[in-house]
Amino acid sequence: MFLTPVIYPVSFLPQQWRWLLMLNPLSGIIEGFAPRFRQSFDWQGLAVSTAIVAVCSRRLHFIRRMERQFADVY
């Protein structure tokens, strides 16, 4: 989370490392809704962020549902 682009644009990073920043869901949201340094909207970053959040929330829902069936044996 320390690499979330709040005070710097993603364009400051080399092209070869931008994919790593897209794994952070907040970076796509911040870059998409706060075009500070450029005028174009970052649809790809927002789509990747939305997909990551959707997958994580679906997995969390699955784990919470299956948690009732797990045996807690100490």
N, C-alpha and C positions, 0 to 999 in steps of 0.2 A: 504494500500500500504506500510505501514511501516513494515509489516511482510514479505515482499517479500524476499526470500532467496538469497540475493546477496553476502553477506560475510560469510554466514554459510550454511551448507548443510541441507537438509530436515531431514536427519537422526539424527540430534541433537534433534528434537522434539520427544516426546513420540508417539508411534504408534496410540494411541487413539485420538490424535489431528491433525494428518497429513491430514485427510479428510477436515478439516477446511481450511488448507492452500491451498488445491487444488481448492477451490472456487475463489482464486485470479488467474486470467488468466496469469499474468506475472510469477507466480511461476513455472508453468509447462514449460513455454518457457525457462526461465532461467535455470532450472534444466535439461531440455532436451538438450539444445545446449551448455551448459557450464559444462561438467562433471569434476568439479574441484577436488573433493575429491574421486571420484570413476570412474571406467572405463565403466560401463554399461549405456546405453542410457535409459532414462525414457520415454518410449512410452505411458504409462498410463497417466502420468501428461500432456504430450503434447496433447493427445487425449481429455482429460477433458478441457484443456485450449482452444483448437480449438472449441470444442462444445459450450462452454460458449460464446466465441466471436461470433460464428455463430448465436446462438440464440439471443444474444443482438443486433447484427447488423440487423437481420431480424425484430426484434421488433421495432427498430429505424426506419427502412424503412417503416414499416406499420404505425407507428405514424406520420411520415412526410407525408405520402400519405393521411392519414385520416385528417390531420390538416387543409386541405383546406375546409373541410366540417363542421368544428366546428364553432359555432357561437360565436363571440366575443361581448358579450353584457355586458356593465358596468352599 
